[in-house]
Amino acid sequence: MICRSLFITVSYNNTKVTECYINSWRKLTHSEENFLIIVDNSKKEDVLLQENIKQYKNIYYLRQSENKGYMAGCNFGLEYAKNILGIKCDSIIYTNNDITFETADFIERVNCKFEHALELAVIAPSIWDINENKELNPFMLKRPSLRRFKIMKAIYTLYVTAKLVDWISKHRPRKKKILPSPETAIYAPHGSIFILRGSLFYDYAPDDSYFLYGEEISVAEQCVVMNKKIEIDSNIIIYHHSHATTGGGLSLFTYKAKKNAINYLMTRYTWC
């Protein structure tokens, strides 16, 4: 099967959120000619979601044997698309399920951009966080230094320290974010949606050797190795309904996930 765009999202104990995502996706121009795979990471099989998508021939529901996180879930969906469904695609779209698509011709815009910019590996759309009232892209404009990682590692040595810094960052006066102009090359896109060039990521899926945190940098580093660009496109608009899955504060669970991700990224890649 051949399509322009393969969409893969991960659902986790939030059927209604996933159904809102499906409704938004179905409104995209030419969605009926493309495919959506939903990887359910919930503890129990989502029978209601399964039942509700039976009517759609281009939407598939999958479960892994265990919850391995967002990126691993998306990669699992990609393997199913390749090896079971035999799908070939021009672009691969990994997304959270707590987003809505606000650009109707999303599929056309994405693939047209990839066709005309051969050095481009990832498109970073405008992602507006509805609950926090802010733009999320770029996640990182420039590649982080080793010093930055060392500071983060020190902060995450203790849960109480990390929780304090997290609280301060959320309550201090917010600086106005200076947004780069359209078609600006950046280091890393926000992880709520990865718009990937199919020819580059179809057989070389992003690293998923971490849980919950680390996907933005792992995708960015893959692009560094390939010597390909990640570029802003503010004409493609996404709304992000934040904290629909993970919650708003730094729990002990998220602390451990972030701590492990920082340690993994420090050792996995070379930093100056």
N, C-alpha and C positions, 0 to 999 in steps of 0.2 A: 504493500500500500504506500502511495506517495502523497504527501501533503506539504503545504507551505510551512505550517507551524505546528509543533507538538507541544502541548501544554501539560505540565505535571505539577500537581499540588499535593500537599500533605494535610490530612485531617486528624485532629486529636481531641476526642471527646466534645465536639462542638458541631453537631449535625446542622443546626440552623445557620451557623456561620458558613459552612461548606455549601449549603443550598443557596445562600445569597450569592456566593462566589459563582456557582454554576449558572444562576440566572443572569449575572453580569456577563459571564463569558459567552453565553448563548446569544446575547444581544450584539456581539461583535460581528461586523460584516464578514461573511464567508466562514463563520464558525462551524457551520454544518459540513463544510468541506475539509475540516481539520479535526484533530483529535485531542481529547482531554483524558488524562489518567489521574485518578484520585488514589493516593496511597493512604490507607487508614492505619494510623499508629495508635489507635485507642486500645485500651486494655481488653475491651470486649468488641466483638464484631458489630458494626453499625448496620443492623438489619434494615432499619428505616431508610437510611441513605441508599442502601443497595436497591431496595424496592422502588424508591423514587426515581432512580436513574435507569431502570430497566427499559423505559420507553425510548431511550436515546441510543442509537447504534454506534455513535462515535465517542461515547463516554464510558470509561472502564473503571471498575472498582477493584483494588488489590489490597492484600494484607501481607505483612511480613511476619515471620515467626516471632520477632521481638521488635520493640521500638528502638531503633538505632539513631533517631534524630531526623532533622529536616533534610540535610543534604544526602544522607544515606538513603532516606526514603525516596527522594527524587531520583537518585541514581538507580534505585531498585525499579522504579517506574520506567526509566529509560531502558534498562536491560530487558524488561518485559516487552516494551514497544519494539525493540530490535529483534529479540530472539523468539518471541512468541507471536507477535502480531506482524512482524516484518515491515514495520513502518520506516520509510525514508523521509527525511524532512530537511527543509532549508534552514529552519531556526528551531531552537529548543528553548522553551520558556519554563523555568523553574519558579514557582511562586509560593508564598504563604497563602493560606485560604482566607485570610482576613483582609483581602484587598478587593477593590472593585475597579473595573476598567472604565475610564472616562473618555477614552478616544475610540470612537466607533470603528474607524478604519485602522485599528492597531496592527492587524496582521499585514495589511498592505504596506503600511509605513515601515514596519520592521524589516520586511524582506526587501523592499525597495532600497532602504538604507544600506543593508548588507551587500546588495548587488552593485551599488555605486561606490562603496568604500571598502576595497578589498583588504586593507590593513586593519580593519575593524573586527574585533573578536566579541565584544560585549557592548550592548547599548544600555546606558543608564537613563531611564526616563525620569520625568518629574514625578516625585512621590510625595504627595501632600498628606501628612499625618492629621487626620480629622480630630482626634482627641487632644493631641498636644499642639495643634495649630502651628505646624512648622513644616518646612521642606526637609526631606531626609537625604536627598542626593546633592552633592556627592557624599558618600560615607567617609571617604578619605580622599583628599585632593592630591596629596603627595605620599610617597612611600615612607612608612615609619622608620625611625632609627632604632638602633640597639638600645640606646639610652631610654627611649620611651618604653620599650618592653621591660627593661629593668625596673623602671618606676612602677609599671603596672604589676609586675611580679611582686615587688615589695608591698604594694597596697593590698594585694590578694594573698599575702602570707597568712593573715588572720581575718576571720569572718567579720569581727567587730570593726576592724579598720576599713575593710571594703564597704561595709554597710554605711559607715559614717561618710566616706567619700562619695558614695552613691547618693546619699541624702543631700549632701552639700551641693552636688552637681545639679540636682533636681530643683533646689530651692534658691540658688543664687540668681541674681539678675541675669537674664538671658541676653547674650550679645546678639546683635542682629547678624544673621548669617549672610555673608557675601557670596552670592551665587555666581558661578562661572557662566560665561556667555554660552549660547547654544553651540554644539559641536566642539566643545572644549575637551581635551583629553584629560582624564583623571586617573588616579591610582586604583580606587576601589569603589564599586557601586553598592548601594544599600541592599541587604540580603532579602528584603521582602519580595523582590523579583529580580531574577537574573535572565536577561534576554541574550541568549548565546547563539553564536554562529554555528549552524549544524555541522558543517564540514570540519570544524575544529574540535568540537566537543562530543560528537556522536560516538567516536571510538576512544576518546580520551576524556572521560567524565571527570568532574572536579573531585579533588581529594575529599574524603569524608571520614578521616581517621580522628574524629573529635565528636563531641555531642553538644548540640544546641548553639554553640558559639564558635566562630572561627571561619565561617564560610566565605565572608567577604574577602578576607586576606588570602585564603587558599585559591579563590578564583583569580584574584589580582596577581598572585605569584605565578599562576599558570600562564597568564597573559605575558608576564615579564619573560618567562622562559621561551615562549613562542615568539617574542618580539612583536606582539600585536597590541592594538589599542583598545582602551575602554573609553567610550565617549558619551558625553551628555547629549540628550535630545529632549529638550523641554517641550516639544510639540506632542510628545507622547505622555499622556497624563494618567497617573494611577492615584487612587485614594486608598490610604492605609488606615484601617480601623484598629489602632494599636491596642495591645494587651488583651486581645480577644482570647488568646491561648495561654500565654505565660504569666499574665498578671503584671501589675505595675511596679511592685517593689522588688528589692533584692532579697529573695528567700535563700535559705541555706542550700537548697537544691541548685538555684541559678548561680550562687557563689561558687560552688564546687565545679559546676560546668565551666564557668568562666576561668577559674583558676587552672583547671586542666587544659583548657584551650590555649591559654597564654603560655603555659609550659611547653605544650606541643608545638606551637608556632615558633617559639624561640629556638627549638632544637631542629625543627623540620627544615627551616630556611636560613639562609645566611644574611645577617644584618650588619650594617656598617655603623 
